[in-house]
Amino acid sequence: HRTLMRLYVENGRRAKALQQYQVCCQALESELAVTPAAETEALYRRLLTGSDGGHGQEAAALNENSANEPTLQEATAQLQAAVQTMQAAQKSLEQAMALVARLKSGEIRDWGLG
């Protein structure tokens, strides 16, 4: 979201950058029950208080602050890895829940440990 916000500013679309922040907030809240990262909130505050009508200085400052940001390809790869990790965790949780259900029902009585 932060990268999109920067791209909007670079293209003179400050209102879209501000709107993207709202999209970010809504997505994070509904999907993860978290708030945006401090860097994203700082960018939003800079956009709200920015006074550069041509956005040139604002965009330059935003780019300067994004030197450590991953590229779109890197961010996509990180996101895909996170999704795979979450899917594996979900599968493990589902297996554990099925095992607990079998234990509760009495289907499993002997673990074969003794």
Secondary structure, DSSP 8 states (H G I E B T S, - for coil): -HHHHHHHHHTT-HHHHHHHHHHHHHHHHHHHS----HHHHHHHHHHHH---TTSHHHHHHHHHHTTTS--HHHHHHHHHHHHHHHHHHHHHHHHHHHHHHHHHHTS----S--
